[in-house]
Amino acid sequence: MKTILFVCVHNAGRSQMAKAFFNRMAKGKARADSAGTQPAEKVNPVVVETMREVGIDIARSKPTALTVDMVEKADRMITMGCGAEAEALCPASFIETEDWALEDPAGKTLPQVRKIRDEIKKRVTKLIKEITSSNEQ
């Protein structure tokens, strides 16, 4: 089974949403994990609320520190928002890596986080289609 690792700096927003969407939508055909290079103490409460609005409860999720073991076990790693300002905090990659340049939900309003959430869902949907179609070939 393919494993996708979603990574952002604090593991409190984008990567938590991506992991939750992926695991719900992949329906056991692949799995996702998430981590951060400098994990926050808790998941952003506005992120929890926006995910609750779409029927996914991540209130019990905890930010996790990225480890070498996690990277080695992943088939693919997707970093989130690792632009120039965050590059020093993003992981070096030893596996296929892709960056999704997404705004950090920290400090954003509920409507702004909804836009980020919806963009993540769109990208996760595309990723699952890509992975499941390559598994069938």
C-alpha positions in Angstrom: 0.0 0.0 0.0 1.3 3.4 -0.9 2.1 5.9 1.9 2.0 9.6 1.4 3.7 11.9 3.9 2.4 15.5 4.1 4.8 17.8 5.8 4.6 21.5 6.8 6.5 23.4 9.4 4.1 23.3 12.4 1.9 20.3 11.4 -1.0 22.3 12.8 -3.0 23.1 9.7 -2.3 22.2 6.0 -0.7 18.9 6.5 -3.3 17.8 9.1 -6.1 18.7 6.6 -4.4 16.9 3.8 -3.8 13.8 5.9 -7.5 13.7 7.0 -8.8 14.2 3.5 -6.5 11.7 2.0 -7.3 8.9 4.5 -11.0 9.5 4.1 -11.0 9.7 0.3 -8.5 6.9 -0.4 -10.8 4.4 1.3 -7.9 2.1 2.3 -6.3 1.9 -1.2 -3.4 4.1 0.1 -2.7 5.9 3.4 -1.3 9.2 4.6 0.6 10.5 7.6 1.6 14.0 8.5 4.4 15.7 10.4 6.2 19.0 10.9 9.7 20.2 11.2 8.8 22.4 14.2 5.5 21.0 15.4 3.1 23.2 17.3 1.6 22.3 20.6 -1.9 21.7 19.1 -3.8 21.7 15.8 -5.1 25.2 14.8 -8.6 25.4 16.2 -9.9 27.3 13.1 -8.5 24.4 11.0 -10.4 21.9 13.3 -13.6 23.9 12.8 -13.3 24.1 9.0 -12.7 20.3 8.8 -15.7 19.7 11.1 -17.8 21.7 8.6 -17.1 19.0 6.0 -17.7 16.1 8.3 -14.2 15.3 9.3 -13.2 15.6 13.0 -9.5 16.2 13.6 -10.0 17.6 17.1 -7.9 14.8 18.6 -5.1 15.1 16.1 -1.7 16.1 17.5 1.2 17.8 15.7 4.0 15.3 15.2 7.7 15.9 14.7 9.1 14.7 11.3 11.5 11.8 11.6 13.9 10.1 9.2 11.9 6.8 9.8 8.7 8.5 8.6 10.5 9.8 5.4 12.0 6.4 4.7 8.7 4.6 5.0 6.9 7.0 2.7 6.5 6.4 -1.0 6.1 10.1 -1.6 6.4 13.3 0.4 4.4 16.4 -0.2 5.6 19.6 1.6 3.2 22.3 2.1 4.2 26.0 1.7 7.9 25.4 1.7 8.6 28.6 -0.3 11.8 30.7 0.1 10.8 32.0 3.6 10.3 28.5 5.0 13.0 26.6 3.0 15.4 26.4 5.9 12.7 24.7 8.0 11.6 22.2 5.3 13.0 18.8 5.1 15.6 17.7 2.7 14.1 14.9 0.6 15.5 11.5 -0.1 12.2 10.4 -1.8 10.0 11.9 -4.5 8.9 15.2 -3.1 6.5 17.8 -4.4 5.7 21.2 -2.8 2.2 22.5 -2.6 2.6 26.2 -2.2 -0.3 26.9 0.1 -0.9 29.7 2.6 -0.4 28.9 6.2 -3.8 29.0 8.0 -2.2 30.4 11.2 -3.8 33.8 12.0 -6.3 33.5 9.2 -10.1 34.0 9.5 -12.6 31.1 9.1 -13.4 32.1 5.5 -9.7 32.3 4.6 -9.1 28.9 6.1 -12.1 27.5 4.2 -10.4 28.5 0.9 -7.1 26.8 2.0 -9.1 23.7 3.0 -11.0 23.5 -0.3 -7.7 23.9 -2.3 -6.2 21.0 -0.2 -9.2 18.8 -0.9 -8.9 19.5 -4.6 -5.2 18.6 -4.7 -5.7 15.5 -2.5 -8.5 14.3 -4.9 -6.2 14.7 -7.8 -3.3 12.9 -6.0 -5.6 9.9 -5.1 -6.7 9.6 -8.7 -3.1 9.6 -9.8 -2.0 7.0 -7.2 -4.9 4.7 -7.7 -4.7 4.8 -11.5 -1.0 3.9 -11.3 -1.7 1.0 -9.0 -4.2 -0.4 -11.5 -1.7 -0.4 -14.4 
